[in-house]
Amino acid sequence: MPRTSRAAVGAVVVFAVFISVILSGRLHGSTLTVVDDFALLALATPAVVFSALAARSLWGRRRLAWLSMTIGLLGWTVGEAIWTFYEVHLHRPPFPSVADVAFLVMPVGACAALLLLPAEHTSQSRARLFLDGVIMAGSLFLVSWVTILHPLYQSYPSDQLGFVISLAYPLSDIIILTVAGVALVRSSGQHRLSLTLLTAGLACFALADSAFAYLSATGSYSSGSVIDIGWAAGLLFITVAASAAHDGKRKRRNSFALPGWASVWLPYTPLLVAGVVAAAQPVPDLKSRPVLIVASILVVTVLGRQFLAVKENRLLVATVADQALHDPLTGLANRALFSDRLSHAMHLHEREGMSLAVLAVDLNEFKLVNDHLGHLVGDDLLVGVAQRLRRCVRPGDTVARLGGDEFSILVEGGNDVAELVGNRVVEAFEEPFVLSDHELLMRPSVGLALAEPDEPHLTAEELMRRADAAMYSAKRSRARVVQVYHPDIAALDEAADRRLFGAFEPRFDAGGAAAIELLGKLRQAIDKSELTLVYQAKVDLRTAENVGAEALIRWPQPDGTVLAPEEFLPLVRRHGLMGQFTQLVIGKALDDALAWRRAGLDLPIAVNLFAPSVANIALPATITEALAERGLPPTALTVEITEELFLDSTERTRAVLQELRRNGIRIAIDDFGSGYSALSYLRDLPIDEVKLDRSFIAPILVDARAAAVVRAVVDLAHVLDLTVVVEGVEDVETAALVQELGCDVGQGFFYGVPVAPDELLEAAVRKLRAIGPTH
């Protein structure tokens, strides 16, 4: 803190000069009086200025606190100016006088400032702080009574006004020191330095004021006295405190801090001083009514404070023990508590045949949230997930966060109960999470493993392994249902692991090294453009002509096999490869479109983009530049946004889509009907096409209600001037029905399987030759 350091050095130098002037004995009489008065005025000015600057630079209650302190200091400065005028012109200022009224503004402003300072988040209760204040106030009163207040009472038998003014100084000092002590006890972290310096300055003022009241009562005070050093020290301490408060505003406030050592020694220090002072007084003085009353209050307060401290310590130990078994972010059970409860449930399962189940829940694409929206939004999302999971379970079930975005649920009960809880979990994620103006649709992968009575020797580790296997199976298939473990899942996983060199995303098990190897191979494949595209035709349902083709990514392997996108796209999403991957797919697709155009085939290409990529403000310029480099018109490309992933519905995403449309590029919503927000997409996003998901179309042959829903969606799309593309047309009956329902374009195995670009070109040329003579 450079400003505070400079102020502290300057204060030390000025204080040393002031002390040398007061104690050297070189100045006497009126000269010493004038030098002392003007020196105190000179020291008060920077205190007022620095305090005002601190109030100006801060905000909220701290600004009000330092504004009150500025008013108090300004009042004291005015009082000192009046006092100086009295001493210079009258040579003996009256007491009491107008200067005393101005001086007493200081304790009022200081007390208001201390009360306005916001409390830090500490583990101490308000009751304990109150008792600490009573102890400090009572102790200070005892010290002040035997040293100042009682002599003052005896010194003013007739001058009531003088007595009140003299009494106001020590009593206000007691109040200030008590409030400052309580504020210092409850302070922590970044503001403790400024508050400590402010408390030290007010303590110096208190000592000087009390000494001034006593000496004035006895008629022995004069300017240049040793007690003036207390006011000088107080002004300098407050100046440095204001500078420290100004510097401290840049620091980040901690959410919670443990109480400092001041909470231990500060309440009892005045009590110890009071005991020492009382021990030095005659016994008759200690039997006066004020001393006996205050001493009795102190005894009761100290006992109550100790009882409360023991109670709080026991509560703190219990809280720490509880926190050791819970996740600090979500408040759910952590791995240790979950393992303990699972072990207990497995013992009951072994001895009494109790049925139980474990649900493994993992968020899909959670890394995208952290990478694109930040870890704070990711933390808020985890808290929201925890809240939803709590609402899905019964009171006796246990929900735990095992780490990252991995959750587990222990359900005591049979198959029906476990599947009910699992279905509740899946349904709980149908609504989006609204976090920091972001609307996120997250999908979980849910695996369920049952411990039935016919497996009494099943271990907790095996049950957890089964739940994980079922969850990973659900993740691979992108299923939106609860995947129940069965032995075949293990066999399928092993076959997939062998095929994928381990797993499609790293795990913390034996397959993790192979998965990391696979990730390295994928990075290399993207860098060397080894990924390939195949195309599935899009057919006009009225004319049966090809009106476009959708680009589908594939990854050829050295052994001749080909990996489908669902087997490696999770790696692309999870490990930050989306940018390179998107450029590769768009580049290859436009290269194929250019080759077709040169061969006489003008066929638009549809390319799927990751939803987070659409929020990239550089995307329109990238696509426009790629089209211009190949001399292709904007109509050669359609951008499809999948509803399978969350779409952050922000103004930036909407602006990107609008810019693409202004550039002539068509926008389509893929997998329409597979998520919650389909209708909101139609309302909010600038789009040209709607692609009905195959799961939306599949039941229309056997379910009249499903067909009616499709017809309604088609009619709505046509009202909005949107083209309706239907996916998953596998047979002639479905083809006829979707045409009857009013769909515009069909896509599926009935019209053709995905083929290489050359094959699609050859098929189109053959078709043109076959129908050529008729045209």
N, C-alpha and C positions, 0 to 999 in steps of 0.2 A: 504494500500500500504506500506508494511514493508520497501522496499528499499528506497522509497521516504521519509518516516518518518526518517529513519536513516540518510539519506543525509541532510535532513533539520536540524536535531539536530546538526550534525557535523558542518554545515554551520554557525549556530547561535553561536556555541562555538568559531569557528575560527574568525568570524567577531567581536565577543566581545573582543577577545584577540588583534586583529588588531587595533580596535578603542582605546583600553586602551594604546597601544604602541604609537599611533599617538597623542592622546590628553593628555597623562600623563605628557609630558614635561620632562621625565627622560633622553631621548636621544636627542642629539643635533649634528649639523654639519654633518661631513662625516659619523659618526656612524649611525645617523638616516637615512641618504640617502641610505647607503648600506642595512640596515635592511629593509627599505621600499621597495627598488627595489627587493631584494630577496624574500620578503614576497609576493609581487605581482606575481613574477615568480612561487612561490610555489602554489599560489591560481589558476593561469592560467593552471597549469598542470592537476589537476583533472577535470577542466572544459573541456579541450580538450579530456581527456580520457572518461569521462561520455558521452560527445556528440558523440564520435566515437562509443561507445557501443550502444547508442540509434540508430544510423544509421545502425549498424550491425544487431540489433534485429528487426528492422521494415522492411517494404517493400513498393514498389511503390513510390509515390511522397513524402511520409513522410521520407523514407530512403534518397532520394535525398535532402530533406530539411535539415535534420540533418547532412548530409555529407557536405552541403554548410556551415552550421553553424560551423562544425569542422574546415573547411578550414579557415573561418574567424577568429576563435579563435586561430588557429595555427599561422596565420599571426600576430595577436596581440601579441602572446607570443614571436615570433621572434623579433618583434619590441621592446618589453620590454627587451629582452636579449641584443639587440644592444644598447638600451638606458642605460642599466646597465653597459655595457662595457665602454660606453662614460663617464659615471659619475665616475666609479671606476678609470679609467686610465687618462681621460682628465680633470676630476673634474668639467667640465662645458660643457655639450653636445651642439653641434651646432644646430642651428635652421634656416632654415629647414635642415633635414638630411635624411639618408637612413632609419632611424627608423620610420620616418613619413610615408614613402611609405608602410612599413610593417603594421603600425598601421591602415592605411586607407583600408587595405584588410578586416578588421573587418566589417565596414559598408556595403561593397559590399557583403561579404558572408552572413551577417545577413539579408540584404534586399532580396537576392536571396532565402534564407531559408523561409522567410515569404511569398514570392510570390509562392513558390513551395508547401506550405502546402495546401492540398485539402480543398475546401470549404465544410462546412456542409450544409445539406438540411434545409434551413430556409425559412421563409415566406417573407424575404426581397428581393427586386429586386436589380439588379446590378446598376441601375440608382441611387437608394437611397444610396447604398454603395459608389458609386462614389462621390455623393454630400457630404456625411459624410467625405470622404477623403479630398475633397477640403476645407471644413470648418476647419478640423484639420490642414491641411498644411498651410492655410492662417493665422490662429490664431497663430500657432507656429512661422511662419515667422515674424509676427508683434512683438511678444515677443522677438524673436532673434534680430530683426532689432534695436529696441530701446535699447537693453541691450548689444549686442555683435557686430552685423554686422556693424552698423554705427560707433561705436568707432574703430573697426578694419580698416574700410575704411580710417579713419582719421589717423591711426597709421602707415600706410605703404604708404607714398606718393611716395617713389622711389623703394623700394624692392618689385618688382612685384611677384617673386617666393614665398617670405615669405607671401605676401598677399594672393596668391592663396592657399597655403597650409593652412594658418590660416582660410581662408574662407571655405575650404573643410570640416573642422571638423563640424561647426554648420550646414552647408547646408545638409551634409550627415545625421546628426542627425535628422534634420527636416524630411527628406525623410523616415528614418527608423521609427521614431515615428508615422508618418502618416500611413505607410504600416502596422505597428504593431497594430495601433488603428483600422484600417479597418478589419484586420484579427481577432482581438479580438471581434469586433462587430458581425462578421458573424459566429463566432465559437459557438459551443454548445456541451453539453453532455460530453463525456469522455475525449476529448482533450482540454477542456477549461482550466483545471488546469495547464497543461504544458505550454500552450500558454500564460496564465496570468503571470506565473513566468518568462517566456522568455521575455515578454513585460516589466515587472518590471526591469529585468536585463538590457535590452537595454536602458530603460529610465535612469537608473543610469549611464550607459556609456555615454549617450547623455549629461547629466548634467556635468559629469566630463570632457568630451571632449570640450564642449563649454567653461567651466571655464578655462581649460588648454589653449585654443586658446586665450582667452582674457588676461590671466595672462602672457602668452608668449609674446603677443604683447606689453605689458607694461614692460616686463623684470622682473617681480616679481614672477615667478614660480620657485619652487625648490622642489625636491623629499622630501616626508614626509609632504607635505602640506595637509590641510584638504580635498582638493578635491580628493586626492588619495582614500579616503574612498568610493567615488562613484564608482571607478573602482573595488575595492575589493567587494563592495556589488553587483555590476553587475556580476562579475565572480561567486560569490556564488549563486546568483539567477539562473544563467544559468546552473550551476551544478545541482541544485535541479530540474530545469525544464527538463533537459535531463534524470534524473532519473525517473521523473514522466512520461515522454513520453515512456520510456522503460516499465514501469509497465502498462501503459494504453493500450498497444497492446493486452492484453489478454481480454479486455472488448469487448462486442459486440456493434457494431455501431447501433444507432437508425436510422430508415429510415427517420424520420422527427422530427424536434425539433423546438420549438418556440424560437424566439430570446430572449437573456437574457437582464437583466437591463442595461448591458453595451451599448446596442444599443440606450438606452434612454439618459444616462448621458454622455457617452464618447465623442460624437461629440461636445457637448456644453461646456464641461469643459475647453478645451483649449481656446474657445471663451471667456468664462468668465474671465480666467486668462489674456487674451490679453486685455480685457476691463479694468481690474484693473490696469495692467501695463501702458496702454495708458493714463489712467486718472491721473497717477502720473507724466507724462512727461510734459515738457513745451509745450505750444500751438504751437510755431514755428516748433518744431520737428515733430509734428503730421501733419503739412502741407506739408511735403516732398512728392515728387512724388511717391516713392514706397509705402508709408503708405496709400496715397489716393487711389491708384490703387487697392491695396489688400483689403482695407476696402470696396470699391465699389463692388468688386467681392464677398466679404463675405456677404454683404447685399442681393445681388441678389441670391446667393446660399442658404442662410438661408430661404428666401421666397420660392424658388423653392423646397427646401427640405420639408418645411411644407405643401406645396400644394400636393407634392407627397405622404407624409405620410397620409394626409387625404384621398387621392384617394385609397391608399393601404388598409387603414382601412375599407373604404366602400366596397372594393372588398372582403376583408376578411370576413366581416359580411355577404355579399351575398354568399360567398363560404360555410360558416358555416351553413347558412340557407338551402342551397342546399344539403349539406351533411346530414343534419338532416332528409331529405326525401329520401335518397338513401342508398343502402346497401354498406358499406365501402369496402367489398371484391370484389364484382362483378360490382359495379356501377349501378346496376339495381334499379328500384324503390323499396322502402321498404314497409312494411305492412301499415304504416301510409299514404304514398302517394297513394298506391293502393286503400286503403279504401276510401280516399277522391275522387279519380277519379271514383271509382265504384259508390259511393253515388251520384255524379253529374250525371253520366250516367243513374242511376236508376230514378232520378228526371225527366230527359228528356224522359225516357221510360214511366213514369206515365203520364206526361203532353202531350207529343206529339206522344206517341206510337212508339218510336224508338226501333228497335230491337238491342239486344246486346247479348254477350255470354261471359262466363268465362271458361277458360281452366285450369284445375288443373293438374300440372305435378310433378311427384315424381320419383326420381331415384331408380331403383331396385338394391339392394345389395350395396348401397353406403357405408354402415358401413364396408363392407369387405375391401374397399379401405383404409379407415382410420386405420383399425386394422392391415392390412398386409403390407401396403406401407407407412403409416404414414400420419399425418394430413397435412403436407406441400403438399404432392401429392394430397390429398383430396381437399385442397384449390385450387390448380391449376386446378383440374378437374372441380370444381364449376365455376371457371372463364371461362374455355372452354365451359361449358354448357351454360353459360350466353351469350357468343358470338354467339353460334349457334342459340339460341332462338331469339336473336335480328335479325338475318338474316331471320327468318321465318315469321316475322310479317310485317305489313304495317307501314308507318310513324305515323299514328294516333293511333295505338294500344299501350297498356301499358304492359310491361313485368316486373314482380316483383319477388324478392326472399323474401318469407315470413319467412324463417328460415330454417337452416339445408340444406337438399336437396329438399325442397319444393318450387316450383315455381308456379306462376299464371300468366295468360295472359288475359287481358281484350280486347275483340274484339268488335268493334262497327260495326254491320251489321247483316244480316240474317243468316240462317242455312248454306247456301252454302259457304259463306265467312268464317264462323267459322270452318266448317269442312275442308276447304282448308288449313287454318292456322294449324289446328290440324294435318292434314296429312303431312304437311311440317315438323312439329315438330318430328313426328315419323320417317320420312325419314332422318332427320338430324342426327339421332343417328345410322344410318346404317354404318357409317365410324367410325373406332376406334379413340380413343384419344391417342396421343403419348405424354407421360408426364415422364420426367426424365428417359428416356430409357425404360419406361414401355408402352406396347401397350394394352390399355384397351377398351373392347367393353362393353358399358353401355346401358341398355335398360330402357326407361322411361315407367311409367304407366300414361296414359293420359285420363282424364275424361272431358267431355264437358257438360255444362249446358246452355240452351238457355232461354232468356227472350223474349217471343213473345208478340206482341201487344194485344193478347187476355187475358193476365194476367197483367193488369195495376197495381194491388196492390201487386205484387210480391216484396218482400224486398231483399235488398242486402245480408243480412244474409242467407236467404233461398236459394238464387242463389248460394252462396258459398257452402252451405251445399250440394246442389244437385251436384255441380261439384266434391266435395270431395267424395260423394257416388259413382259417376260414376268412379272416379279414383280408389277407393278401389275395385270396381267391376273388373276393368281392371287388377289390381294387383293380385286379387285372381285367375283370369282365365289365367294370364300370357299372355294376348292378346297383339298382336303387332299392334293393330289398335286403333283408337280413340273410346272410349266408351261413347256413347251419353246417357245422363240421360233420363230415363223414369220411370214412377211410379212403375213398377214391380221391378226395382233395389232395391228400399227401402224394399219391401217385402222380396226379396231374402236375402238382408243384415240382416234383422231382424231374419229370419230363421237361417241363418248361425251363427249369433251372439248367438242365443239361443243354437245352437248345439255346438259351440266352446267356450261357457262360456263368450262370450264377443266379441272377435275378434282374428284373428290369429296373430296379432302383436299390441302392445300397441298403443292407440290413446290418445289424450288429450281431452277426452270427458267422458261421463258417462260410456262407455264400457271399459275404461282404467283399472280400478281395476280388472274387470273380466279377461282381457287379461293378467294382471300380475299374477293372480291366475293360468291361463292356463300355463304360462311360468314355474311357480313353479311345476305344475303337470308334465310338460314335462321333467324338470330336474330330477324329482324323477323317472319318467319312464325310462330315460336313465340310471340312477344310478342302478336301480333294474332290468335292462334288460327286461323291460315289452314290448318294441317294438318287433314286430314279422316280419318275412319275408314270403312272398309268392313268387312263382316261375312261370314264364311263359316259356314254352318250346320254343327252337330254333330248327327248322326242316331243314334238308338238302333238298333242292328243287329237287335234282336229285333222291335221294333214299327214301325220305319221312321218314328217321330215325331221332330220336332226337340226336342232336349233342351238346346240351348244354341247359342251363336255365339261365334266367336273374332274379336276386334277386330284389324284389320290397318291400319296407318297408311299414308297416302298424302300426297303433296305436290303439289297442283295448281299448274301453271305458267301464267303469263299467256298463253302461246301455245296453251293448250288441252291440252298434254301433261301427263302425271302421272308423277312420279318414284316409283319403288318404294323400299321402305325400305332395301334393300341399297345404294342409290345415295346416300343421305344420312345414314344412321345412323352410319357411321364418323365423320362430322363431329360428331355429337352426343356420341359416346363420347370423341373425342379432345380436344374443346374445352370440356369441363366443362358441357355443357348438359343432363345427365341429370336433374337435379332438376326444372327447369322442364318438360322434355319429359315426365317421368313424371306430373307433376301435370296437364299438359294432356291426356294420353291417358286417365288415370283419370277426369278431369272430363267429357270428351266421352262416354266409354263409359257412365258412370252417367247422364248426361243422356239418352242414347238409351234406356237401360233404363227410365228413368222414363217417357219418352214411350210406349214400348211397353206398360208396365204400365197407363198411363191409357187406352190404346186396347184393353185387354183381353188383351194378350199378356204372359204371365209367362215370360220367357226369360232364363236366366242368361247373363252375358257373361264371357268369358275374356280377360284382358289380359296381354300379355307384359311382364315387367319385366326391366331389366338386372340381371344377377346382383349387381354391386356395390351397387345400390340396395337389395337385400334386406338388406344389412348395416347399413342406416340404422335406428337404434333408434327414430327418430321415425315410421317408415313405418306401423306399425299404427295409431297415433293419427290420422295423416293420412287413411288410408283409412276408418277408423271414423267420423271426423268428416264426410267427404264422403258416406258412406252416410246418416248421420243427417240431414244438411241436406236430403236429397231424400226422406227417409222410406222408404228402401229397406232391406229386410232384408239381413243379411250373405250369405245364400244367393244373392243376385243377382250376386255377383262371385266369379270364380275367378282367382287369381293364378298365372300360368305363369312358371316360371324356366327359361330356355333353357340347355341344356348346351353350346351352342356357345361361350359365353364361359367363362372360368374362374370357379369359385365358391370363394371363400375359406371353407373349411370351419372356421369358428371358432365358439366358443361364442356369440358375439354374433349371428352369422347364424342359428344354430339357435334362439336365444332369440327373434329377430324372427319366425321362422316359427311357433314355438309360440304366440306372442302372437296372430298372425293367426288361427291355428286356434281358440284359445280364444275369439276374437271371432266365430267362426262362418264365417270366410272359408275357402273351399277352396283347397288348394295343389296345383299340378300341376307335374310335371317335363316340360318340352317337349324335343323332339328326342332322346328317350330312345334310347340305343343308338348315338349318333353320337360318343360320347367315352369316355374310359377309365373314368370313375368312376360309371357307371350303377348298378351293383350297390351300390356304397358309398352312393349317394344313397338307395336303398331302405332300407339298413340304418341310416343316420345321421340322415336328415332327416324331419321330420314332414310327410308328404304324403298326399293323397287320390287323386290321379290320376297315371297314367303315360301320356304321349303317345309312341307309337312313331314314330320318325323315318321319313320316306318312303324314305330310303336303306336303312333296315332292312327295309322291307316290299317294296321294288321287286323283289327276285329270287325271291320265294316261289313265283311261278307256274312258274318253270323250274328251281328248285333245291330239292330235297326237304330238304337239310340246312338251308337258310335257313328253310324252313317249320317244321322241327322246332325250331330255335332260338326262333322266334317263339312256338310253342306252349309251350315250356318257360318263357319269360319271362312269358307270359300266366298259366300255372298258378301260377308263383311270386307274381305280383302278386295273384292271387285269394286265395292263402293268406294274404297280408298285408292282405287286405280293401281292395285298391286297385281303382279303376275303370281299365280299359284303353281308351285312345282311340288309334285308328290313323289316321295322317295319310297323305295321298298316294293315296287310293283313286280311281283314274282310270277304271276300267271295271267291268263287271258281274262278270267272272271274279274280279278281285281282291276285290270286295265279297263275293262268295259265299264265297271262301276264308277271308278274315279272320273272317267270321261262323262258319265251320266251326271255325276255330282257337280260338274262344272269346272273341274281342274283344268289348267292350261297346258302344263308340261309334265311328262312322266319320266321317271328314272328308275332303273332296277334291272334285275337279271332277265326279265321278260323282254326288254329291249336290247340287252347286250351286257356282257360281263366287262369289267375293266380290262383294257388292253393297252399295249404300248402305243406311243404316238404314231409310229409307222403303220401299225396294223389298223388304227383308226382311220388314217389317211387312205389306206388301200381299200378298206370297206366303204368309205364314202365315195371314192372314185368308182368302185364297182357299182354302187347304187346309182350314181349319176349316169353311168353308161347304160345301166339297165333301163332307166326311165327316160334316157335321152331322146329316143325317137318319138316318144309321145309328146314331147315338148317342141 
